[in-house]
Amino acid sequence: MRYSGLKVITQGLFGNKGWKPAWRDPEPKAEYDAVIIGGGGHGLSTAYYLAKNHGLRNIAVLEKGYLGGGNVGRNTTIVRANYFLPGNSEFYSHSLKLWEKLETELNYNVMHSQRGQVVLFHSDGQRDAAVRRANAIVNQGDDAEILDVPTLKERFPFLDYEQTRFPIYGGMNQARAGTARHDAVAWGYARGADQMGVDLIQNCEVTGIDIEGGRVVGVQTTRGAIKAKKVGMVAAGRSGQVAAMAGMRLPVESHIMQAYVTEGLKPCIDTVISFGMGHFYISQSDKGGLIFGGDIDFYASYAARGNLPMLEHVMEAGMTLMPMIGRAKVLRTWGGIMDMTPDGSPIIDKTHIEGLFVDAGWNYGGFKATPASGWCMAHLMATGQTHEVAAKFRLDRFRTGHLLDEEGTGSQHNLH
């Protein structure tokens, strides 16, 4: 089934009774050419690009819950390519280009809205860093501009520009950045992969990874053993636990990052705004709710619910930046499990076990990386070679010292 405006109108006139399931619900086969552990955005995009770009069809995605129920449905929907360091910069640039044609390619509305992102700065040092970053982004081939205070006041009159501690000195804008509907991205990739023959196996938790003679031969699951020539570990915040099944200890810690949404309001924020001094960021959804978040909870956990002290911290940052937010009622809060690496940058690489690959350590960058992560992981699994835009996401960089310390905060997981 292909979606179109005419079909939406027709279905609406006849009670929406003609829609078919967006993907199959197959039983797992005994053997596949490739198995992807994790049915989130990255796992589904990996399967999609394995089928589309490399012609593989005998593929299974194994998801312990339902598609779209993990981290891909637990984020703040921001899409951007304003990274600074070589290695990160070209990767997220590639991802943004894929985002810009994703809906046409998938024939699925992921609500990608290039409404822009403004990152505020609050000191001379932050201004210098923003200018340097903007120049690097432009040199990479993407867009960035520095906005002065009068321009910001005209566009965002509701910000507190004269606060004593964190006066606003200006902001860096990337107009091509924006937001997308998080779970719709998973559903779009799921539908696209399914149409090319990929089996999407829900409620199928992986409980073991079978290795013989230094080579992966399959996985154990709650729905039986499945043989596979290649296995990709794409399990987001559970990456460390999945890797442990293969006897590996990944250089990651899992932390919770909370997010919040308010009641529906009239349109008041037409972009994404990031607070340079509080790691607070906010945008407005198509339904009118203000979506915002802040720092991780700063302790390792697998509980996707967060804590009250961090809720208070985020609310304080929001009130500091824009006092008007104090009148909004918070409807929901949720927590996503972030797999944090020591340098704050991801891993896409082979492992020491032949046929076993890892895609992990996405820190704060997971959702915006969804298309490029799948593109590069698929390339790696199909060819055995690292894609050029992911060349620095090596697993052994933590041993050799070739780190990608994007934030410059050192080699401590909870500082990223």
LINSULNOR-V35294 format. One line per field, one symbol per residue. psi: psi as a letter, one per 30 degrees, with the letter a starting at -180 (. if undefined). A space follows every 10 residues. Layout:
# LINSULNOR-V35294
psi->???
This chain:
# LINSULNOR-V35294
psi->kkkleeeeee eefhghfgkl kfllilkklf klekkkjjha eeeeeeeefe eefggkeikk kjkfblkgfb ffghaggkkl hhlekkeeee efeeeeeeef geeeefhkjg hjjiflkkjl lgleeeeeee eeeeeeeeff gakklkklee eeeeeifflj fgkeeikkfa lkkjfflbll jefeeeeeee eeeefggkkj jlhjkkflkk kkhgkkfalk lfglkkkkek kkjigbfgee eeeffggkjl ilkklkklll kllkllkfjg akkkjffghk kklklfffkk klabllfgkk lgjhfaleee eeeeeeeeee ejfffffkkk elklkkjkjk lfggllkjll lfkkfklkja hfbfgeeffe eeeeeeeeee eefgkkkefg fghkegffef giliiefhga hkegg.
